[in-house]
Amino acid sequence: MSAETLKCDVLIVGGGPAGLSVAAALPDNVSSIVVHQDAEIGKPVRTSGGCWLADVKQLGIPPDFYQIIDQLDIYSDTQEAHFKINNDKLVVLNITDLYQWLARKSEKKRRQLLLATKFLETQQTKDGQYLSTIRSRNTSASQIESTYIIDASGVRCSVLHSLGVKDKSIRTGGGIEYEYQIGSNKKDHAILFVGSSVLAGYGWVFPTADGKLRVGVGVLRPDTPVSPKTLMTNFLNSPDVNELVWT
Ligand SMILES: Cc1cc2nc3c(=O)[nH]c(=O)nc-3n(C[C@H](O)[C@H](O)[C@H](O)COP(=O)(O)OP(=O)(O)OC[C@H]3O[C@@H](n4cnc5c(N)ncnc54)[C@H](O)[C@@H]3O)c2cc1C
């Protein structure tokens, strides 16, 4: 084994909501390393952040991190529907702030967070440990030895794929999102767009807890070859959207 090997009880691959929650939930006497390929937690944003109020309350997420939605408007090519939400409220999460809060929850534990660090592969040694190879801008180590390994890499399934347990997902989601000042738009109204303009996906206009309006488009691959950026440009240039978003 090289001198450049880090050691921990639990290696967590991926610093999204799953990985950060695992790190926060581990007992204080268990050491962990979270490897996260992005340079920052919660950036880039990989979700539009729609969720349920009951769930965020159960998870103990402070209200600063979400906007409660009282009305949902859904538009398709030919129809529109408007739902006043009385029970089972929706919320829109402030993703970057929330994920950074999740990361802080494990700060005082025996947890090391390696940003800009990509997990490449793992193998089990004869004594049952996991020896994982990483590539990092923040540590000279290239290997991590751990007793347990957790795949929190999301749809990439990096660990499971490396262990031959699961094929990489052929169906993935991707999107693009811009933020605007909320202006005179209603703070508790969310809008979804479906239909031919966003085949195999949807568009959204979501108010946030910090007074912004997030406008986004998400698509599924390989269901559609169209890039979210192209869809977004078309979407923003449509006269209807200008009316809805910037009134
Ligand atoms: C366009 C879009 C819109 C969505 N909207 C919603 C929504 O409104 N509501 C909702 O509930 N869900 C939504 N989702 C789904 C939601 O994003 C996922 O369910 C959620 O992000 C899964 O969390 P996770 O922690 O498992 O994985 P992820 O959030 O994907 O986090 C995994 C992290 O691991 C990192 N990683 C991956 N591979 C490696 C590696 N080899 N080495 C190091 N790091 C690695 C990635 O950079 C990533 O940040 C949406 C998804 C998309 C694509």
PDBQT file of the ligand as one rigid body, heavy atoms in Angstrom, charges set to zero:
ROOT
HETATM    1  C1  LIG A 301     -33.449  18.527 -13.661  1.00  0.00    +0.000 C 
HETATM    2  C2  LIG A 301     -33.761  17.804 -12.372  1.00  0.00    +0.000 A 
HETATM    3  C3  LIG A 301     -34.768  18.261 -11.549  1.00  0.00    +0.000 A 
HETATM    4  C4  LIG A 301     -35.068  17.596 -10.359  1.00  0.00    +0.000 A 
HETATM    5  N1  LIG A 301     -36.046  18.100  -9.552  1.00  0.00    +0.000 NA
HETATM    6  C5  LIG A 301     -36.356  17.487  -8.388  1.00  0.00    +0.000 A 
HETATM    7  C6  LIG A 301     -37.359  18.006  -7.518  1.00  0.00    +0.000 A 
HETATM    8  O1  LIG A 301     -37.970  19.048  -7.804  1.00  0.00    +0.000 OA
HETATM    9  N2  LIG A 301     -37.627  17.340  -6.367  1.00  0.00    +0.000 N 
HETATM   10  C7  LIG A 301     -36.952  16.192  -6.012  1.00  0.00    +0.000 A 
HETATM   11  O2  LIG A 301     -37.232  15.627  -4.943  1.00  0.00    +0.000 OA
HETATM   12  N3  LIG A 301     -35.980  15.683  -6.811  1.00  0.00    +0.000 NA
HETATM   13  C8  LIG A 301     -35.669  16.293  -7.985  1.00  0.00    +0.000 A 
HETATM   14  N4  LIG A 301     -34.685  15.776  -8.789  1.00  0.00    +0.000 N 
HETATM   15  C9  LIG A 301     -34.006  14.555  -8.349  1.00  0.00    +0.000 C 
HETATM   16  C10 LIG A 301     -32.943  14.897  -7.305  1.00  0.00    +0.000 C 
HETATM   17  O3  LIG A 301     -32.001  15.753  -7.893  1.00  0.00    +0.000 OA
HETATM   18  C11 LIG A 301     -32.249  13.617  -6.830  1.00  0.00    +0.000 C 
HETATM   19  O4  LIG A 301     -33.212  12.715  -6.359  1.00  0.00    +0.000 OA
HETATM   20  C12 LIG A 301     -31.266  13.923  -5.699  1.00  0.00    +0.000 C 
HETATM   21  O5  LIG A 301     -30.321  14.882  -6.114  1.00  0.00    +0.000 OA
HETATM   22  C13 LIG A 301     -30.559  12.648  -5.290  1.00  0.00    +0.000 C 
HETATM   23  O6  LIG A 301     -29.653  12.973  -4.235  1.00  0.00    +0.000 OA
HETATM   24  P1  LIG A 301     -28.340  12.146  -4.058  1.00  0.00    +0.000 P 
HETATM   25  O7  LIG A 301     -27.581  12.715  -2.913  1.00  0.00    +0.000 OA
HETATM   26  O8  LIG A 301     -28.660  10.679  -4.043  1.00  0.00    +0.000 OA
HETATM   27  O9  LIG A 301     -27.521  12.357  -5.435  1.00  0.00    +0.000 OA
HETATM   28  P2  LIG A 301     -26.979  13.694  -6.093  1.00  0.00    +0.000 P 
HETATM   29  O10 LIG A 301     -27.751  14.888  -5.707  1.00  0.00    +0.000 OA
HETATM   30  O11 LIG A 301     -26.813  13.395  -7.549  1.00  0.00    +0.000 OA
HETATM   31  O12 LIG A 301     -25.551  13.860  -5.424  1.00  0.00    +0.000 OA
HETATM   32  C14 LIG A 301     -24.498  12.996  -5.764  1.00  0.00    +0.000 C 
HETATM   33  C15 LIG A 301     -23.236  13.832  -5.774  1.00  0.00    +0.000 C 
HETATM   34  O13 LIG A 301     -22.160  12.930  -5.948  1.00  0.00    +0.000 OA
HETATM   35  C16 LIG A 301     -21.207  13.517  -6.779  1.00  0.00    +0.000 C 
HETATM   36  N5  LIG A 301     -20.531  12.421  -7.453  1.00  0.00    +0.000 N 
HETATM   37  C17 LIG A 301     -21.026  11.600  -8.409  1.00  0.00    +0.000 A 
HETATM   38  N6  LIG A 301     -20.086  10.717  -8.809  1.00  0.00    +0.000 NA
HETATM   39  C18 LIG A 301     -18.986  11.005  -8.059  1.00  0.00    +0.000 A 
HETATM   40  C19 LIG A 301     -17.674  10.439  -8.019  1.00  0.00    +0.000 A 
HETATM   41  N7  LIG A 301     -17.312   9.420  -8.816  1.00  0.00    +0.000 N 
HETATM   42  N8  LIG A 301     -16.773  10.969  -7.156  1.00  0.00    +0.000 NA
HETATM   43  C20 LIG A 301     -17.130  12.013  -6.332  1.00  0.00    +0.000 A 
HETATM   44  N9  LIG A 301     -18.349  12.590  -6.358  1.00  0.00    +0.000 NA
HETATM   45  C21 LIG A 301     -19.256  12.076  -7.200  1.00  0.00    +0.000 A 
HETATM   46  C22 LIG A 301     -21.979  14.389  -7.763  1.00  0.00    +0.000 C 
HETATM   47  O14 LIG A 301     -21.195  15.500  -8.176  1.00  0.00    +0.000 OA
HETATM   48  C23 LIG A 301     -23.189  14.820  -6.943  1.00  0.00    +0.000 C 
HETATM   49  O15 LIG A 301     -23.058  16.132  -6.450  1.00  0.00    +0.000 OA
HETATM   50  C24 LIG A 301     -34.358  16.433  -9.981  1.00  0.00    +0.000 A 
HETATM   51  C25 LIG A 301     -33.331  15.965 -10.816  1.00  0.00    +0.000 A 
HETATM   52  C26 LIG A 301     -33.035  16.641 -11.990  1.00  0.00    +0.000 A 
HETATM   53  C27 LIG A 301     -31.919  16.126 -12.856  1.00  0.00    +0.000 C 
ENDROOT
TORSDOF 0
